[in-house]
Amino acid sequence: MTMIRRLLKSLVPFADIALSVVVYPAAIFLKAIRNFGMDRLPACRKALMSIGVFPIQDHYYEPLFDARKLRVPVSQERSLPGIEFNAAEQIELLEKFHFNEELAGIPGGGPEGEFHFNNDRFEAGDAE
């Protein structure tokens, strides 16, 4: 098994080059879809969501994926004057919350315009 793994690892650079030939046209196509608007292309959006991929752009309103533009690496501790996180107090406050029954009463799905957890606007993290 170790020999097979070494062989596969040695093929990765060649696979990378071969796949890049397909990735460039796909990236241009995905950027065009995104620029046109995912709301205008519901079939494309549904296909991408079913696969679990979504094109993001290098833009202020999008998640950061290109760390080269950062002045300070995210891993480096930074001084944030004026912000007092009070982690111990936050945890103490969270321990006082008892909303399990209330949250269990929120439907998992429902019609558009009504709040439910599995909606396509505010998904996990936002709805909770």
OpenMM code with the backbone's topology and positions (N, CA, C; nanometers):
from openmm import Vec3, app, unit

residues = "MET THR MET ILE ARG ARG LEU LEU LYS SER LEU VAL PRO PHE ALA ASP ILE ALA LEU SER VAL VAL VAL TYR PRO ALA ALA ILE PHE LEU LYS ALA ILE ARG ASN PHE GLY MET ASP ARG LEU PRO ALA CYS ARG LYS ALA LEU MET SER ILE GLY VAL PHE PRO ILE GLN ASP HIS TYR TYR GLU PRO LEU PHE ASP ALA ARG LYS LEU ARG VAL PRO VAL SER GLN GLU ARG SER LEU PRO GLY ILE GLU PHE ASN ALA ALA GLU GLN ILE GLU LEU LEU GLU LYS PHE HIS PHE ASN GLU GLU LEU ALA GLY ILE PRO GLY GLY GLY PRO GLU GLY GLU PHE HIS PHE ASN ASN ASP ARG PHE GLU ALA GLY ASP ALA GLU".split()
positions = [
    Vec3(0.0822, -0.1199, 0.0000),
    Vec3(0.0000, 0.0000, 0.0000),
    Vec3(0.0862, 0.1256, 0.0000),
    Vec3(0.1985, 0.1230, 0.0702),
    Vec3(0.2861, 0.2385, 0.0779),
    Vec3(0.3432, 0.2728, -0.0588),
    Vec3(0.3756, 0.1723, -0.1364),
    Vec3(0.4309, 0.1956, -0.2688),
    Vec3(0.3268, 0.2623, -0.3600),
    Vec3(0.2029, 0.2214, -0.3483),
    Vec3(0.0958, 0.2800, -0.4283),
    Vec3(0.0753, 0.4264, -0.3894),
    Vec3(0.0792, 0.4553, -0.2598),
    Vec3(0.0648, 0.5939, -0.2134),
    Vec3(0.1779, 0.6809, -0.2657),
    Vec3(0.2990, 0.6291, -0.2620),
    Vec3(0.4134, 0.7061, -0.3146),
    Vec3(0.3963, 0.7319, -0.4636),
    Vec3(0.3479, 0.6316, -0.5357),
    Vec3(0.3261, 0.6473, -0.6787),
    Vec3(0.2198, 0.7558, -0.7049),
    Vec3(0.1103, 0.7490, -0.6298),
    Vec3(0.0047, 0.8489, -0.6456),
    Vec3(0.0551, 0.9896, -0.6118),
    Vec3(0.1343, 1.0016, -0.5053),
    Vec3(0.1890, 1.1315, -0.4681),
    Vec3(0.2818, 1.1854, -0.5759),
    Vec3(0.3551, 1.0977, -0.6408),
    Vec3(0.4458, 1.1428, -0.7461),
    Vec3(0.3695, 1.1878, -0.8704),
    Vec3(0.2453, 1.1408, -0.8871),
    Vec3(0.1643, 1.1790, -1.0020),
    Vec3(0.0861, 1.3096, -0.9804),
    Vec3(0.0789, 1.3560, -0.8577),
    Vec3(0.0008, 1.4754, -0.8271),
    Vec3(0.0453, 1.5971, -0.9085),
    Vec3(0.1741, 1.6280, -0.9219),
    Vec3(0.2116, 1.7447, -1.0028),
    Vec3(0.1654, 1.7346, -1.1486),
    Vec3(0.1698, 1.6158, -1.2049),
    Vec3(0.1245, 1.5971, -1.3433),
    Vec3(-0.0275, 1.6124, -1.3528),
    Vec3(-0.0991, 1.5588, -1.2531),
    Vec3(-0.2446, 1.5727, -1.2498),
    Vec3(-0.2828, 1.7202, -1.2336),
    Vec3(-0.2053, 1.7927, -1.1547),
    Vec3(-0.2307, 1.9351, -1.1346),
    Vec3(-0.2225, 2.0104, -1.2671),
    Vec3(-0.1208, 1.9844, -1.3433),
    Vec3(-0.1038, 2.0505, -1.4735),
    Vec3(-0.2168, 2.0096, -1.5685),
    Vec3(-0.2475, 1.8821, -1.5717),
    Vec3(-0.3526, 1.8329, -1.6614),
    Vec3(-0.4892, 1.8922, -1.6238),
    Vec3(-0.5182, 1.8989, -1.4961),
    Vec3(-0.6472, 1.9523, -1.4518),
    Vec3(-0.6574, 2.1028, -1.4722),
    Vec3(-0.5453, 2.1737, -1.4680),
    Vec3(-0.5503, 2.3188, -1.4866),
    Vec3(-0.6029, 2.3552, -1.6253),
    Vec3(-0.5834, 2.2677, -1.7221),
    Vec3(-0.6353, 2.2913, -1.8572),
    Vec3(-0.7881, 2.2975, -1.8554),
    Vec3(-0.8494, 2.2217, -1.7672),
    Vec3(-0.9952, 2.2207, -1.7546),
    Vec3(-1.0425, 2.3303, -1.6592),
    Vec3(-0.9629, 2.3589, -1.5568),
    Vec3(-1.0035, 2.4543, -1.4537),
    Vec3(-1.0147, 2.5965, -1.5083),
    Vec3(-0.9214, 2.6386, -1.5930),
    Vec3(-0.9274, 2.7754, -1.6458),
    Vec3(-1.0588, 2.8048, -1.7191),
    Vec3(-1.0977, 2.7233, -1.8168),
    Vec3(-1.2264, 2.7526, -1.8831),
    Vec3(-1.3449, 2.7429, -1.7870),
    Vec3(-1.3407, 2.6472, -1.6937),
    Vec3(-1.4504, 2.6343, -1.5969),
    Vec3(-1.4582, 2.7577, -1.5083),
    Vec3(-1.3436, 2.8108, -1.4672),
    Vec3(-1.3414, 2.9306, -1.3827),
    Vec3(-1.3988, 3.0505, -1.4562),
    Vec3(-1.3645, 3.0658, -1.5828),
    Vec3(-1.4183, 3.1770, -1.6623),
    Vec3(-1.5702, 3.1628, -1.6747),
    Vec3(-1.6167, 3.0416, -1.6973),
    Vec3(-1.7597, 3.0143, -1.7087),
    Vec3(-1.8312, 3.0448, -1.5764),
    Vec3(-1.7737, 3.0003, -1.4634),
    Vec3(-1.8349, 3.0246, -1.3327),
    Vec3(-1.8366, 3.1730, -1.2988),
    Vec3(-1.7309, 3.2451, -1.3371),
    Vec3(-1.7281, 3.3894, -1.3127),
    Vec3(-1.8382, 3.4590, -1.3933),
    Vec3(-1.8587, 3.4141, -1.5169),
    Vec3(-1.9652, 3.4720, -1.6000),
    Vec3(-2.1016, 3.4454, -1.5381),
    Vec3(-2.1231, 3.3247, -1.4876),
    Vec3(-2.2495, 3.2904, -1.4212),
    Vec3(-2.2696, 3.3816, -1.3003),
    Vec3(-2.1662, 3.3968, -1.2221),
    Vec3(-2.1751, 3.4793, -1.1013),
    Vec3(-2.2002, 3.6255, -1.1362),
    Vec3(-2.1320, 3.6771, -1.2375),
    Vec3(-2.1518, 3.8167, -1.2779),
    Vec3(-2.2924, 3.8397, -1.3330),
    Vec3(-2.3452, 3.7424, -1.4031),
    Vec3(-2.4800, 3.7552, -1.4591),
    Vec3(-2.5836, 3.7544, -1.3481),
    Vec3(-2.5571, 3.6779, -1.2441),
    Vec3(-2.6470, 3.6748, -1.1292),
    Vec3(-2.7049, 3.5367, -1.1065),
    Vec3(-2.6789, 3.4818, -0.9900),
    Vec3(-2.7279, 3.3485, -0.9577),
    Vec3(-2.8806, 3.3454, -0.9492),
    Vec3(-2.9427, 3.4576, -0.9147),
    Vec3(-3.0895, 3.4613, -0.9081),
    Vec3(-3.1521, 3.4512, -1.0461),
    Vec3(-3.0808, 3.4963, -1.1470),
    Vec3(-3.1324, 3.4898, -1.2839),
    Vec3(-3.1113, 3.3524, -1.3473),
    Vec3(-3.0274, 3.2725, -1.2853),
    Vec3(-2.9952, 3.1395, -1.3400),
    Vec3(-3.0262, 3.0314, -1.2363),
    Vec3(-3.1535, 3.0073, -1.2087),
    Vec3(-3.1885, 2.9137, -1.1017),
    Vec3(-3.1423, 2.7703, -1.1282),
    Vec3(-3.1399, 2.7260, -1.2527),
    Vec3(-3.0956, 2.5889, -1.2815),
    Vec3(-2.9458, 2.5744, -1.2523),
    Vec3(-2.8677, 2.6748, -1.2907),
    Vec3(-2.7235, 2.6714, -1.2617),
    Vec3(-2.6997, 2.6740, -1.1113),
    Vec3(-2.7758, 2.7608, -1.0426),
    Vec3(-2.7607, 2.7700, -0.8970),
    Vec3(-2.7945, 2.6369, -0.8310),
    Vec3(-2.9034, 2.5754, -0.8738),
    Vec3(-2.9446, 2.4475, -0.8159),
    Vec3(-2.8385, 2.3406, -0.8404),
    Vec3(-2.7817, 2.3383, -0.9615),
    Vec3(-2.6770, 2.2400, -0.9935),
    Vec3(-2.5542, 2.2606, -0.9057),
    Vec3(-2.5113, 2.3846, -0.8919),
    Vec3(-2.3932, 2.4126, -0.8091),
    Vec3(-2.4192, 2.3792, -0.6631),
    Vec3(-2.5360, 2.4158, -0.6132),
    Vec3(-2.5687, 2.3873, -0.4731),
    Vec3(-2.5798, 2.2373, -0.4482),
    Vec3(-2.6313, 2.1627, -0.5451),
    Vec3(-2.6431, 2.0179, -0.5248),
    Vec3(-2.5059, 1.9511, -0.5217),
    Vec3(-2.4103, 2.0077, -0.5934),
    Vec3(-2.2739, 1.9546, -0.5917),
    Vec3(-2.2013, 1.9996, -0.4655),
    Vec3(-2.2410, 2.1147, -0.4130),
    Vec3(-2.1765, 2.1669, -0.2931),
    Vec3(-2.0647, 2.2643, -0.3249),
    Vec3(-2.0728, 2.3306, -0.4409),
    Vec3(-1.9726, 2.4276, -0.4818),
    Vec3(-2.0452, 2.5576, -0.5138),
    Vec3(-1.9797, 2.6688, -0.4844),
    Vec3(-2.0398, 2.7973, -0.5177),
    Vec3(-1.9278, 2.8929, -0.5524),
    Vec3(-1.9351, 2.9586, -0.6673),
    Vec3(-1.8275, 3.0502, -0.7060),
    Vec3(-1.8310, 3.1784, -0.6222),
    Vec3(-1.7158, 3.2126, -0.5653),
    Vec3(-1.7041, 3.3396, -0.4948),
    Vec3(-1.6038, 3.4257, -0.5687),
    Vec3(-1.6189, 3.5555, -0.5541),
    Vec3(-1.5304, 3.6482, -0.6230),
    Vec3(-1.4384, 3.7170, -0.5235),
    Vec3(-1.3276, 3.7659, -0.5728),
    Vec3(-1.2334, 3.8393, -0.4896),
    Vec3(-1.2873, 3.9809, -0.4740),
    Vec3(-1.3766, 3.9969, -0.3759),
    Vec3(-1.4472, 4.1227, -0.3566),
    Vec3(-1.4664, 4.1459, -0.2070),
    Vec3(-1.4797, 4.2698, -0.1697),
    Vec3(-1.4976, 4.3084, -0.0300),
    Vec3(-1.6137, 4.2353, 0.0371),
    Vec3(-1.7235, 4.2146, -0.0346),
    Vec3(-1.8427, 4.1543, 0.0240),
    Vec3(-1.8413, 4.0016, 0.0231),
    Vec3(-1.7359, 3.9422, -0.0243),
    Vec3(-1.7245, 3.7962, -0.0320),
    Vec3(-1.6278, 3.7459, 0.0744),
    Vec3(-1.6350, 3.6177, 0.1069),
    Vec3(-1.5368, 3.5616, 0.2004),
    Vec3(-1.3954, 3.5753, 0.1446),
    Vec3(-1.3024, 3.6026, 0.2328),
    Vec3(-1.1629, 3.6189, 0.1925),
    Vec3(-1.1021, 3.4830, 0.1583),
    Vec3(-1.0458, 3.4707, 0.0400),
    Vec3(-0.9760, 3.3474, 0.0053),
    Vec3(-0.8356, 3.3741, -0.0479),
    Vec3(-0.8025, 3.4997, -0.0737),
    Vec3(-0.6706, 3.5350, -0.1245),
    Vec3(-0.5985, 3.6153, -0.0170),
    Vec3(-0.5206, 3.5469, 0.0646),
    Vec3(-0.4542, 3.6100, 0.1784),
    Vec3(-0.3382, 3.7001, 0.1366),
    Vec3(-0.3011, 3.7019, 0.0100),
    Vec3(-0.1901, 3.7865, -0.0345),
    Vec3(-0.2198, 3.9343, -0.0166),
    Vec3(-0.3449, 3.9720, -0.0096),
    Vec3(-0.3824, 4.1128, 0.0030),
    Vec3(-0.3822, 4.1623, 0.1474),
    Vec3(-0.3659, 4.0739, 0.2404),
    Vec3(-0.3661, 4.1134, 0.3813),
    Vec3(-0.2340, 4.1807, 0.4180),
    Vec3(-0.2427, 4.2857, 0.4971),
    Vec3(-0.1204, 4.3510, 0.5455),
    Vec3(-0.0580, 4.2705, 0.6578),
    Vec3(-0.1422, 4.2058, 0.7370),
    Vec3(-0.0962, 4.1260, 0.8508),
    Vec3(-0.1573, 3.9879, 0.8371),
    Vec3(-0.0784, 3.8815, 0.8488),
    Vec3(-0.1355, 3.7462, 0.8387),
    Vec3(-0.2434, 3.7229, 0.9449),
    Vec3(-0.3440, 3.6484, 0.9092),
    Vec3(-0.4535, 3.6182, 1.0014),
    Vec3(-0.4023, 3.5422, 1.1233),
    Vec3(-0.2993, 3.4622, 1.1056),
    Vec3(-0.2454, 3.3824, 1.2160),
    Vec3(-0.1698, 3.4667, 1.3188),
    Vec3(-0.1309, 3.5880, 1.2816),
    Vec3(-0.0553, 3.6740, 1.3729),
    Vec3(-0.1498, 3.7430, 1.4700),
    Vec3(-0.1151, 3.7391, 1.5983),
    Vec3(-0.1975, 3.8058, 1.6988),
    Vec3(-0.1922, 3.9566, 1.6754),
    Vec3(-0.3091, 4.0196, 1.6843),
    Vec3(-0.3159, 4.1626, 1.6584),
    Vec3(-0.3746, 4.2358, 1.7781),
    Vec3(-0.3324, 4.3586, 1.7942),
    Vec3(-0.3887, 4.4444, 1.8970),
    Vec3(-0.5181, 4.5035, 1.8420),
    Vec3(-0.6247, 4.4904, 1.9169),
    Vec3(-0.7536, 4.5457, 1.8762),
    Vec3(-0.7996, 4.6433, 1.9850),
    Vec3(-0.7420, 4.7636, 1.9853),
    Vec3(-0.7774, 4.8594, 2.0908),
    Vec3(-0.9261, 4.8945, 2.0856),
    Vec3(-0.9838, 4.9055, 2.2028),
    Vec3(-1.1248, 4.9413, 2.2093),
    Vec3(-1.2180, 4.8212, 2.2112),
    Vec3(-1.1647, 4.7029, 2.1860),
    Vec3(-1.2483, 4.5830, 2.1880),
    Vec3(-1.2088, 4.4996, 2.3091),
    Vec3(-1.3032, 4.4808, 2.3981),
    Vec3(-1.2797, 4.3971, 2.5148),
    Vec3(-1.3716, 4.2762, 2.5017),
    Vec3(-1.3134, 4.1611, 2.4709),
    Vec3(-1.3933, 4.0425, 2.4429),
    Vec3(-1.4573, 3.9809, 2.5679),
    Vec3(-1.3948, 3.9956, 2.6824),
    Vec3(-1.4493, 3.9402, 2.8071),
    Vec3(-1.4958, 3.7963, 2.7874),
    Vec3(-1.4070, 3.7107, 2.7412),
    Vec3(-1.4425, 3.5724, 2.7080),
    Vec3(-1.5078, 3.4999, 2.8253),
    Vec3(-1.4551, 3.5168, 2.9459),
    Vec3(-1.5117, 3.4475, 3.0626),
    Vec3(-1.6553, 3.4929, 3.0879),
    Vec3(-1.6817, 3.6227, 3.0745),
    Vec3(-1.8170, 3.6745, 3.0958),
    Vec3(-1.9115, 3.6272, 2.9853),
    Vec3(-1.8621, 3.6168, 2.8627),
    Vec3(-1.9457, 3.5684, 2.7532),
    Vec3(-1.9876, 3.4240, 2.7772),
    Vec3(-1.8947, 3.3416, 2.8203),
    Vec3(-1.9267, 3.2005, 2.8473),
    Vec3(-2.0253, 3.1916, 2.9635),
    Vec3(-2.0044, 3.2730, 3.0654),
    Vec3(-2.0966, 3.2745, 3.1801),
    Vec3(-2.2377, 3.3128, 3.1354),
    Vec3(-2.2477, 3.4102, 3.0465),
    Vec3(-2.3778, 3.4524, 2.9952),
    Vec3(-2.4427, 3.3409, 2.9132),
    Vec3(-2.3660, 3.2759, 2.8281),
    Vec3(-2.4197, 3.1671, 2.7459),
    Vec3(-2.4739, 3.0529, 2.8311),
    Vec3(-2.4085, 3.0273, 2.9429),
    Vec3(-2.4537, 2.9195, 3.0317),
    Vec3(-2.5888, 2.9508, 3.0955),
    Vec3(-2.6269, 3.0779, 3.0971),
    Vec3(-2.7559, 3.1178, 3.1541),
    Vec3(-2.8711, 3.1015, 3.0547),
    Vec3(-2.8407, 3.0866, 2.9274),
    Vec3(-2.9449, 3.0749, 2.8247),
    Vec3(-3.0070, 2.9358, 2.8261),
    Vec3(-3.1392, 2.9314, 2.8170),
    Vec3(-3.2124, 2.8054, 2.8131),
    Vec3(-3.3256, 2.8199, 2.7112),
    Vec3(-3.2894, 2.8141, 2.5828),
    Vec3(-3.3865, 2.8347, 2.4766),
    Vec3(-3.4121, 2.7072, 2.3951),
    Vec3(-3.3766, 2.5915, 2.4487),
    Vec3(-3.3874, 2.4670, 2.3724),
    Vec3(-3.5285, 2.4419, 2.3207),
    Vec3(-3.6287, 2.4572, 2.4080),
    Vec3(-3.7668, 2.4307, 2.3663),
    Vec3(-3.8132, 2.5313, 2.2614),
    Vec3(-3.7754, 2.6576, 2.2794),
    Vec3(-3.8141, 2.7611, 2.1836),
    Vec3(-3.7525, 2.7334, 2.0462),
    Vec3(-3.6257, 2.6944, 2.0441),
    Vec3(-3.5591, 2.6647, 1.9179),
    Vec3(-3.6164, 2.5396, 1.8531),
    Vec3(-3.6536, 2.4421, 1.9334),
    Vec3(-3.7114, 2.3184, 1.8791),
    Vec3(-3.8457, 2.3460, 1.8117),
    Vec3(-3.9117, 2.4551, 1.8502),
    Vec3(-4.0401, 2.4894, 1.7914),
    Vec3(-4.0306, 2.5591, 1.6564),
    Vec3(-3.9116, 2.5992, 1.6165),
    Vec3(-3.8949, 2.6661, 1.4869),
    Vec3(-3.8925, 2.5588, 1.3787),
    Vec3(-3.9754, 2.5715, 1.2759),
    Vec3(-3.9806, 2.4672, 1.1732),
    Vec3(-3.8502, 2.4569, 1.0942),
    Vec3(-3.8210, 2.3363, 1.0485),
    Vec3(-3.7014, 2.3115, 0.9676),
    Vec3(-3.7177, 2.3599, 0.8249),
    Vec3(-3.8387, 2.3654, 0.7758),
    Vec3(-3.8665, 2.4109, 0.6398),
    Vec3(-4.0007, 2.4806, 0.6368),
    Vec3(-4.0287, 2.5464, 0.5260),
    Vec3(-4.1563, 2.6153, 0.5149),
    Vec3(-4.1625, 2.6992, 0.3900),
    Vec3(-4.2732, 2.7690, 0.3696),
    Vec3(-4.2897, 2.8507, 0.2485),
    Vec3(-4.1992, 2.9734, 0.2508),
    Vec3(-4.1711, 3.0235, 0.1314),
    Vec3(-4.0884, 3.1430, 0.1176),
    Vec3(-4.1570, 3.2593, 0.1868),
    Vec3(-4.0779, 3.3393, 0.2556),
    Vec3(-4.1319, 3.4549, 0.3256),
    Vec3(-4.1610, 3.4288, 0.4721),
    Vec3(-4.1620, 3.3032, 0.5122),
    Vec3(-4.1808, 3.2693, 0.6526),
    Vec3(-4.0503, 3.2150, 0.7072),
    Vec3(-4.0214, 3.2457, 0.8338),
    Vec3(-3.8946, 3.2033, 0.8909),
    Vec3(-3.8928, 3.0530, 0.9161),
    Vec3(-3.7847, 2.9918, 0.8759),
    Vec3(-3.7561, 2.8519, 0.9070),
    Vec3(-3.6061, 2.8328, 0.8919),
    Vec3(-3.5527, 2.7295, 0.9554),
    Vec3(-3.4080, 2.7094, 0.9563),
    Vec3(-3.3509, 2.6792, 0.8178),
    Vec3(-3.4103, 2.5908, 0.7434),
    Vec3(-3.3543, 2.5483, 0.6148),
    Vec3(-3.4045, 2.6367, 0.5011),
    Vec3(-3.3679, 2.7640, 0.5048),
    Vec3(-3.4060, 2.8541, 0.3972),
    Vec3(-3.2822, 2.8867, 0.3145),
    Vec3(-3.3011, 2.9445, 0.1983),
    Vec3(-3.1863, 2.9698, 0.1111),
    Vec3(-3.1314, 3.1113, 0.1260),
    Vec3(-3.1759, 3.1857, 0.2216),
    Vec3(-3.1256, 3.3215, 0.2435),
    Vec3(-3.0334, 3.3279, 0.3656),
    Vec3(-3.0818, 3.2784, 0.4783),
    Vec3(-3.0031, 3.2786, 0.6016),
    Vec3(-2.9939, 3.1351, 0.6495),
    Vec3(-2.8819, 3.0742, 0.6185),
    Vec3(-2.8670, 2.9322, 0.6515),
    Vec3(-2.7936, 2.9151, 0.7839),
    Vec3(-2.7401, 2.7978, 0.8067),
    Vec3(-2.6784, 2.7626, 0.9335),
    Vec3(-2.5838, 2.8731, 0.9805),
    Vec3(-2.5966, 2.9071, 1.1065),
    Vec3(-2.5147, 3.0142, 1.1625),
    Vec3(-2.5928, 3.1427, 1.1684),
    Vec3(-2.6568, 3.1793, 1.0589),
    Vec3(-2.7357, 3.3023, 1.0553),
    Vec3(-2.8699, 3.2820, 1.1255),
    Vec3(-2.9404, 3.1763, 1.0860),
    Vec3(-3.0743, 3.1536, 1.1410),
    Vec3(-3.0693, 3.1257, 1.2897),
    Vec3(-2.9672, 3.0521, 1.3334),
    Vec3(-2.9592, 3.0210, 1.4753),
    Vec3(-2.9307, 3.1472, 1.5537),
] * unit.nanometer
topology = app.Topology()
chain = topology.addChain("A")
for resn in residues:
    res = topology.addResidue(resn, chain)
    for name in ("N", "CA", "C"):
        topology.addAtom(name, app.Element.getBySymbol(name[0]), res)
